[in-house]
Amino acid sequence: MRQGVIRILGIGLAAVLLVAGWIPAVTPTAAAPAGVQKGGVVSISLLGDPIMNPITGTDISSVLVNKVLFSALVRPSPSGLRPSPDLAESWTVSADGRRWTFNLRRDVKWHDGVPFTSADVRYTFDQILDAKIQSRQRSDFAALDRVETPDPYTAVFVLRQPFAPLPVLLGHTAGIGPKHILEKEANVNNAHEFNKRRPVGTGPFMIREARAGSHYILVRNPNFYREPAYLDGITFLIVKDYNVTVTKLRTGELNFVEIAPVNVPAVKNIAGMRIRSVPIVNYWEIRLNNARVPFNDIKVRQAMTHAVDRDAILRAVIQGYGKMASGPIPDVLFWAFNRNVRKYPYDPQKALALLKEAGWSDTDGDGVPDKVIDGKKVPFRATVSTSNGHPVMEQVGIMAHQYFKKLGLDIRLEILEYNTKIFQRVVPRNYDIDINWRVMPPDPDMLNYYACKGGANTVNYCNPTVDDLLVRGRQIANQEERRKIYFQFQEIVADEAAEIFVYYPFEIQVLSLALQGVPTMGYRDGLRYASEFWLQR
């Protein structure tokens, strides 16, 4: 164990996931712990400006802010595993698994004083399911037919087929939006004043000032339905470079952030700060756009995977804060993790042989493999897209570019500002090779990421057999049957080299020694407990 680093182990995960959220965790409202001091402001960094709307704001910067502005029906328990009550006090599921009834709190008001009701729940999910909204959560809730509202404090989720992960996913990203405000817009994407400057939520903090490119100041919601937050507020600062994040930690401008492994040495000796490392349900990847030549060919994708020395990346970039990945389900979900899938050790000669099998060879002596496609000779040309705002993303991109160049491929490198990469490359799927990572709920459901029409399937992978497996995996409550399905899914994805799985990370969090009450869980889900954060003075 590294000096100055606390490693939190994910113990008991299998037992919790056995019921996949069918039984809510009990989290009774408690009095403030002895010694809690009220007041003060916590500052958190964002890579870019957020979309402050729980329906459409699904990039990481948006999610972090939305976690404290907008409450959800449920939230992850403090262990970070099964869901516990939030806007919903309790829930039940019918014997056939197709009707989930959520009993809502009666003491919740929006930040503008309007009561929260089941109409807001129905409106939110109507919007998520509306194809014209293009919410990336739509595929998450593909099994949802409708939300019924028999009374103002009951919301019934009516499913087309059983959907075991429903409560887990409800606590992952799906905050509830205000019907009385957003319904005034024909399309919630056009609610610019709400989305960018004046959001109205039910969370423990509410917006006071939004200054694009600079900061977002949130203050305590005095009418929060649980005990009002101990902090006076939370300030989110836009910091597009992790090196600047370290500087702001040193000056005291930030006091709760996630950092990259390369930043750990610089942070260890900052007075008043502590570091902890938390295994999370997450993986880093090199995405190969399956919809584009040449990556629509399995052999090419296999070749590209053999071309990358992931051991070297683990040593150079993450410095031990993670494990080599073999697929999209991380080993922390150990009951669903298949360790016996096809492996791709670093082997440039094997990569070249696979490229040749796929028809790529240098026929004109210019040093670049080419292939005749539709009667036209095409050189093997592609661009690696990465970001200079995130040191891991940038370093992995630079190293991947070098490995691909060693094969003689015409591979270019573009290093973009983080939000530019997200909204010009990732969201429209306008890229060849993308360096990125996935943040997942504590469930192996991957339909949103790998189904042919998955809203977050930005790698453009498509296999009808996989679609069928992922649909069935959602419908079955029995853990052993789900395990078999997800084992088969992982085998297919590995065989077809859907993308290059690089590593499963540990999340490195830096907290002020004065900051108390932060649960030992992933950074983003921990913000669901922001009302319980407090500063020791």
C-alpha positions in Angstrom: 0.0 0.0 0.0 1.3 3.4 -0.9 2.2 5.8 1.9 -0.5 8.3 2.5 -3.1 6.4 0.4 -6.2 4.6 1.9 -7.5 1.8 -0.2 -11.1 0.9 0.3 -12.1 -2.6 -0.7 -15.4 -3.4 -2.2 -16.5 -6.2 0.3 -19.8 -7.9 0.1 -20.6 -6.8 -3.5 -21.9 -10.2 -4.6 -24.3 -10.5 -1.7 -25.8 -7.1 -2.5 -26.1 -7.7 -6.2 -27.7 -11.0 -5.6 -31.1 -9.2 -5.4 -30.1 -6.5 -8.0 -31.9 -3.8 -6.0 -35.2 -5.7 -5.4 -34.9 -4.8 -1.7 -34.1 -1.2 -0.8 -31.4 -0.5 1.8 -32.8 1.1 4.9 -31.3 4.5 5.6 -33.4 6.2 8.4 -33.0 9.9 8.9 -30.6 10.5 11.8 -29.7 13.5 13.9 -26.5 15.3 13.1 -23.5 13.3 14.4 -21.9 14.7 17.5 -19.3 17.3 16.7 -20.7 18.3 13.4 -20.0 21.9 12.6 -22.2 23.8 10.2 -21.1 26.4 7.6 -18.4 26.7 5.1 -18.0 26.0 1.4 -16.6 23.1 -0.4 -15.0 23.6 -3.8 -15.0 20.9 -6.5 -13.5 20.9 -10.0 -15.2 20.3 -13.3 -13.6 19.6 -16.7 -16.2 21.7 -18.5 -19.4 23.6 -18.3 -22.4 21.4 -17.2 -25.8 21.0 -18.7 -27.9 21.5 -15.5 -30.7 19.2 -16.5 -31.1 15.6 -15.3 -32.8 14.5 -18.5 -30.1 15.6 -21.0 -27.0 16.4 -18.9 -25.1 13.0 -18.9 -21.5 13.9 -19.4 -19.3 13.7 -16.3 -19.3 17.5 -15.5 -23.1 17.7 -15.8 -23.6 14.6 -13.7 -21.5 15.9 -10.8 -23.4 19.1 -10.6 -26.8 17.5 -11.2 -26.2 15.0 -8.3 -26.5 17.9 -5.8 -29.1 20.0 -7.7 -31.6 17.2 -8.6 -32.6 14.4 -6.3 -33.6 11.0 -7.7 -36.2 8.4 -6.6 -33.4 6.4 -5.1 -29.7 6.8 -4.3 -26.8 4.3 -3.8 -26.5 3.3 -0.2 -23.4 4.7 1.6 -21.7 1.4 0.8 -22.0 2.4 -2.8 -23.9 -0.8 -3.7 -27.7 -1.4 -3.5 -30.1 1.5 -3.7 -31.7 3.3 -0.7 -34.7 5.6 -0.6 -34.5 9.2 -1.7 -37.5 10.9 -3.3 -39.2 7.5 -3.0 -39.7 6.4 0.6 -40.2 2.8 -0.5 -41.0 0.6 -3.4 -42.4 -2.8 -4.3 -42.4 -5.0 -7.4 -45.2 -7.2 -8.8 -44.9 -11.0 -8.9 -44.3 -10.9 -12.6 -41.6 -8.2 -12.3 -43.4 -5.8 -14.7 -44.8 -3.2 -12.3 -42.7 -1.3 -9.8 -44.6 0.9 -7.4 -42.7 3.8 -5.8 -44.2 5.6 -2.8 -43.1 9.2 -2.9 -42.2 11.5 0.0 -44.9 14.1 0.7 -42.6 16.8 2.1 -40.6 17.7 -1.0 -40.6 21.0 -2.7 -38.8 22.3 -5.8 -36.3 25.1 -5.2 -39.0 27.6 -6.2 -41.4 26.4 -3.6 -43.7 24.3 -5.9 -44.5 20.9 -4.4 -42.9 17.8 -6.0 -45.4 15.2 -7.2 -45.6 12.0 -9.2 -46.4 14.2 -12.3 -42.7 15.3 -12.2 -41.6 11.7 -12.3 -43.9 10.9 -15.2 -42.8 13.9 -17.1 -39.1 13.2 -16.6 -39.4 9.7 -18.0 -41.7 10.7 -20.8 -38.9 13.0 -21.9 -36.2 10.4 -21.5 -38.2 8.0 -23.6 -39.0 10.6 -26.3 -36.8 9.9 -29.3 -36.6 13.5 -30.4 -35.0 14.5 -27.1 -32.1 12.1 -27.7 -31.4 11.5 -24.1 -28.5 9.1 -23.6 -30.5 7.5 -20.8 -33.2 6.3 -23.2 -31.5 2.9 -23.8 -31.1 2.5 -20.1 -34.8 2.5 -19.7 -35.7 0.7 -22.9 -37.8 -1.8 -21.0 -40.0 1.0 -19.6 -43.4 1.4 -21.3 -44.8 4.2 -19.2 -45.1 5.7 -15.8 -48.6 5.8 -14.3 -49.6 8.3 -11.6 -52.6 7.0 -9.7 -52.2 9.8 -7.1 -49.8 12.7 -6.5 -47.5 10.5 -4.3 -47.4 7.2 -6.2 -45.5 6.5 -9.4 -45.9 3.1 -11.1 -43.2 2.1 -13.6 -44.9 -0.2 -16.1 -42.4 -2.4 -18.0 -42.7 -4.2 -21.3 -40.8 -7.1 -19.7 -39.1 -7.6 -16.3 -36.1 -5.4 -15.7 -34.0 -6.5 -12.7 -31.6 -3.5 -12.6 -34.3 -0.8 -12.5 -33.7 0.6 -9.0 -29.9 0.5 -9.5 -30.2 2.5 -12.7 -32.7 5.0 -11.1 -30.0 5.8 -8.6 -27.1 6.0 -11.1 -28.0 9.1 -13.1 -31.8 9.6 -13.4 -32.6 12.7 -11.3 -36.1 14.1 -11.6 -36.8 17.3 -13.4 -39.6 19.9 -12.7 -42.6 19.5 -15.0 -44.0 22.9 -14.2 -40.9 24.6 -15.7 -39.6 22.3 -18.4 -43.0 21.6 -20.0 -43.0 25.2 -21.3 -40.4 24.2 -23.9 -41.3 22.0 -26.8 -37.9 20.4 -26.5 -36.0 20.3 -23.1 -32.7 20.7 -25.0 -33.8 24.2 -25.8 -34.5 25.2 -22.2 -31.2 27.2 -22.3 -32.0 29.5 -19.4 -32.7 26.4 -17.2 -30.0 24.2 -18.5 -27.2 26.8 -18.3 -28.1 29.4 -15.8 -31.2 28.9 -13.6 -31.9 25.2 -12.9 -34.6 24.4 -10.3 -34.2 21.1 -8.5 -35.1 19.3 -5.3 -31.6 18.7 -4.1 -29.8 19.9 -1.0 -28.2 22.8 -2.9 -29.5 25.3 -5.4 -28.0 27.6 -7.9 -26.9 31.1 -7.0 -24.6 32.0 -9.8 -23.6 30.3 -13.1 -20.7 31.8 -15.0 -19.8 29.7 -18.1 -16.1 28.9 -18.3 -15.5 30.0 -14.7 -17.6 28.7 -11.9 -21.0 27.6 -10.6 -22.0 28.7 -7.1 -24.5 26.6 -5.2 -26.0 27.5 -1.8 -27.8 25.5 0.8 -31.5 24.7 0.1 -33.2 25.8 3.4 -36.3 23.7 2.5 -34.5 20.5 1.8 -36.8 17.5 2.7 -34.1 15.9 4.9 -32.2 18.0 7.4 -30.8 21.0 5.4 -27.1 20.7 4.4 -24.4 21.3 7.0 -22.4 23.3 4.4 -23.3 26.8 3.4 -22.6 25.9 -0.2 -20.6 24.1 -2.9 -18.7 25.9 -5.6 -17.8 24.1 -8.8 -14.8 25.5 -10.6 -14.1 24.9 -14.2 -10.5 23.6 -14.3 -9.7 22.1 -17.7 -6.2 20.9 -16.8 -5.4 18.5 -14.0 -2.0 20.2 -13.4 -4.0 23.4 -12.6 -6.2 21.3 -10.3 -3.1 20.4 -8.3 -2.1 24.1 -8.1 -5.6 25.0 -6.8 -5.4 22.2 -4.2 -2.1 23.7 -3.0 -3.6 27.2 -2.8 -6.8 25.9 -1.0 -9.1 26.9 -3.9 -10.2 23.3 -4.2 -10.8 20.8 -1.4 -12.6 17.8 -2.9 -11.4 16.5 -6.3 -10.6 13.4 -8.3 -7.0 13.3 -9.6 -5.0 11.2 -12.1 -2.2 8.8 -10.9 0.4 11.1 -12.4 -0.7 13.8 -10.0 -0.3 11.8 -6.8 3.4 12.6 -6.1 2.6 16.3 -6.4 -0.4 16.1 -4.1 1.1 13.8 -1.4 3.0 16.6 0.3 0.2 19.3 0.2 -0.5 20.2 3.8 -4.0 19.7 4.9 -5.0 17.1 2.2 -5.5 13.4 2.3 -5.7 10.8 -0.5 -7.8 7.7 -0.8 -8.1 5.1 -3.5 -11.5 3.5 -4.2 -12.1 0.6 -6.6 -15.0 1.6 -8.8 -17.3 0.0 -11.5 -15.4 1.7 -14.3 -13.0 0.9 -17.2 -10.7 2.8 -19.5 -10.8 2.1 -23.2 -9.4 2.9 -26.7 -12.6 3.1 -28.8 -12.3 1.9 -32.4 -15.3 3.2 -34.4 -16.8 0.0 -35.6 -18.9 1.9 -38.2 -15.9 3.2 -40.1 -13.3 1.6 -42.4 -11.0 0.0 -41.4 -12.5 -0.7 -37.9 -15.6 -2.4 -39.2 -13.4 -5.5 -39.7 -12.9 -7.8 -36.7 -9.4 -8.8 -37.7 -8.3 -5.2 -37.9 -9.7 -4.6 -34.4 -7.9 -7.7 -33.1 -4.7 -6.4 -34.8 -5.0 -3.0 -33.1 -5.6 -4.6 -29.7 -2.4 -6.7 -30.1 -0.5 -3.6 -31.1 -1.0 -1.8 -27.7 1.3 -2.6 -24.8 -1.2 -2.3 -22.0 1.4 -3.4 -19.4 3.5 -0.4 -20.3 0.5 1.9 -20.0 -0.3 0.5 -16.6 3.3 1.2 -15.5 3.7 4.6 -17.1 0.3 6.2 -16.8 -1.6 4.8 -13.9 1.3 3.7 -11.7 -0.4 0.8 -10.1 -3.8 2.4 -9.5 -5.7 -0.2 -11.5 -5.7 -3.6 -13.2 -5.4 -4.6 -16.8 -8.9 -5.0 -18.3 -10.2 -7.9 -20.4 -13.7 -6.7 -21.1 -16.4 -4.2 -20.3 -17.5 -5.7 -17.0 -14.9 -4.8 -14.3 -13.6 -7.4 -11.9 -15.1 -5.5 -8.9 -18.4 -7.0 -10.1 -16.9 -10.4 -9.4 -20.0 -12.5 -9.7 -20.4 -11.4 -13.3 -16.8 -11.0 -14.3 -15.5 -13.6 -16.8 -11.7 -14.0 -16.5 -11.5 -16.7 -19.1 -12.1 -14.6 -22.3 -9.8 -14.2 -25.2 -6.7 -12.3 -24.3 -4.6 -10.0 -26.5 -1.0 -9.8 -25.3 1.3 -7.2 -26.8 2.5 -8.7 -30.1 3.3 -6.3 -33.0 4.1 -9.2 -35.3 0.8 -10.8 -34.6 -0.9 -7.5 -35.3 0.9 -7.2 -38.7 -0.1 -10.7 -39.6 -3.8 -10.0 -38.7 -3.7 -6.9 -40.8 -2.4 -8.9 -43.7 -5.1 -11.5 -43.3 -7.6 -8.6 -43.4 -6.1 -7.5 -46.8 -4.0 -4.6 -45.6 -0.4 -4.6 -47.0 1.9 -2.0 -48.6 1.4 -2.6 -52.3 3.0 0.7 -53.6 6.1 0.8 -51.4 5.1 4.1 -49.6 5.4 2.4 -46.1 1.7 2.5 -45.4 -0.6 -0.6 -45.7 -3.4 -0.2 -48.2 -6.3 -2.1 -49.5 -8.7 -2.0 -52.5 -12.2 -1.2 -51.3 -15.0 -0.8 -53.8 -12.5 -0.7 -56.6 -10.4 2.1 -55.0 -7.0 1.7 -53.3 -7.4 3.1 -49.7 -4.4 3.7 -47.4 -4.8 2.7 -43.7 -5.4 6.2 -42.3 -7.0 7.2 -39.0 -6.9 9.8 -36.3 -6.5 9.2 -32.5 -8.7 11.8 -30.6 -7.7 12.6 -27.0 -7.8 15.5 -24.6 -5.2 17.8 -23.0 -7.5 18.4 -20.0 -7.1 15.0 -18.5 -3.5 13.6 -18.1 -4.5 10.0 -18.3 -6.5 10.6 -21.4 -3.7 12.5 -23.0 -1.0 10.1 -22.1 -2.9 7.0 -23.2 -3.7 8.8 -26.5 0.0 9.6 -27.1 1.1 6.1 -26.3 -1.6 4.5 -28.4 -0.6 6.7 -31.3 3.0 5.6 -31.0 2.1 1.9 -30.9 -0.1 2.2 -34.0 2.6 4.2 -35.9 5.0 1.4 -35.2 2.9 -0.8 -37.5 3.5 1.6 -40.4 -0.1 2.9 -40.3 -0.9 6.5 -41.2 -2.2 7.4 -37.8 -2.5 11.0 -36.8 -3.0 12.5 -33.3 -5.4 15.3 -32.3 -5.3 16.6 -28.8 -8.5 18.6 -28.1 -10.0 20.6 -25.2 -12.2 18.1 -23.2 -15.6 19.6 -24.0 -14.6 20.0 -27.7 -13.7 16.3 -27.9 -16.9 15.2 -26.2 -19.3 17.3 -28.2 -17.6 17.3 -31.6 -16.2 13.8 -31.6 -17.9 11.5 -29.0 -21.5 12.6 -28.9 -21.9 12.7 -32.8 -19.7 9.6 -33.0 -17.5 11.5 -35.4 -14.1 9.9 -34.7 -11.8 7.0 -35.8 -10.1 6.2 -32.5 -11.1 7.7 -29.2 -9.5 7.6 -25.8 -12.2 7.5 -23.1 -13.7 5.7 -20.1 -17.0 4.3 -18.9 -18.7 5.0 -15.6 -21.2 2.3 -14.8 -23.8 1.5 -12.1 -23.0 -1.5 -9.9 -24.7 -3.9 -12.3 -23.5 -5.7 -15.4 -26.3 -4.5 -17.6 -24.5 -3.2 -20.7 -27.4 -2.8 -23.1 -27.1 1.0 -23.3 -23.4 0.6 -24.2 -23.3 -2.4 -26.5 -26.8 -2.9 -28.1 -26.9 -1.9 -31.7 -29.2 1.1 -30.9 -27.8 1.8 -27.4 -27.8 5.5 -26.6 -24.3 5.3 -25.2 -22.9 2.9 -27.8 -20.5 5.4 -29.0 -18.2 2.7 -30.3 -20.9 1.7 -32.8 -20.6 -2.0 -32.0 -23.5 -4.1 -33.3 -24.1 -7.8 -33.0 -27.8 -9.1 -32.8 -26.7 -12.1 -30.7 -25.3 -9.6 -28.1 -28.5 -7.6 -28.3 -30.5 -10.7 -27.4 -28.2 -11.6 -24.5 -28.3 -8.1 -23.1 -32.1 -7.9 -23.3 -32.4 -11.3 -21.5 -29.8 -10.3 -18.9 -32.1 -7.4 -17.9 -35.2 -9.6 -17.5 -33.8 -12.3 -15.2 -33.6 -11.8 -11.4 -31.7 -15.1 -10.7 -28.1 -14.2 -10.3 -26.7 -17.5 -11.6 -28.7 -17.2 -14.8 -27.6 -13.6 -15.3 -24.0 -14.7 -14.7 -24.2 -17.2 -17.5 -25.6 -14.6 -19.9 -23.0 -12.0 -19.1 -20.2 -14.6 -19.3 -21.3 -15.3 -22.9 -21.6 -11.6 -23.6 -18.0 -11.0 -22.5 -16.7 -13.9 -24.6 -18.3 -12.5 -27.8 -17.1 -9.0 -27.2 -13.6 -10.2 -26.5 -13.5 -12.5 -29.6 -14.7 -9.6 -31.8 -12.4 -7.1 -30.2 -15.2 -4.6 -30.0 -12.7 -2.1 -28.6 -9.4 -2.1 -26.7 -10.0 -2.5 -23.0 -7.1 -0.9 -21.3 -7.6 -1.1 -17.5 -10.0 -1.1 -14.5 -9.0 2.0 -12.4 -9.0 2.8 -8.8 -10.5 6.3 -8.3 -8.1 8.6 -6.6 -9.8 11.2 -4.4 -8.2 14.1 -2.7 -10.0 15.6 0.3 -9.2 18.4 2.7 -8.4 17.0 6.1 -11.2 19.3 7.4 -13.8 17.8 5.1 -15.9 15.2 6.9 -19.0 13.1 6.2 -17.9 12.0 2.7 -18.9 8.3 2.3 -16.2 6.0 1.0 -17.7 5.4 -2.4 -17.2 6.6 -6.0 -16.8 10.4 -6.3 -20.0 11.0 -8.4 -22.3 8.8 -6.2 -20.8 10.3 -3.0 -22.2 13.6 -4.1 -25.7 12.2 -3.4 -24.7 12.6 0.2 -23.5 16.2 -0.1 -26.0 17.4 2.5 -24.0 15.4 5.1 -20.6 16.9 4.2 -19.2 19.2 6.9 -16.0 21.2 7.5 -14.1 20.8 10.8 -12.7 24.2 11.9 
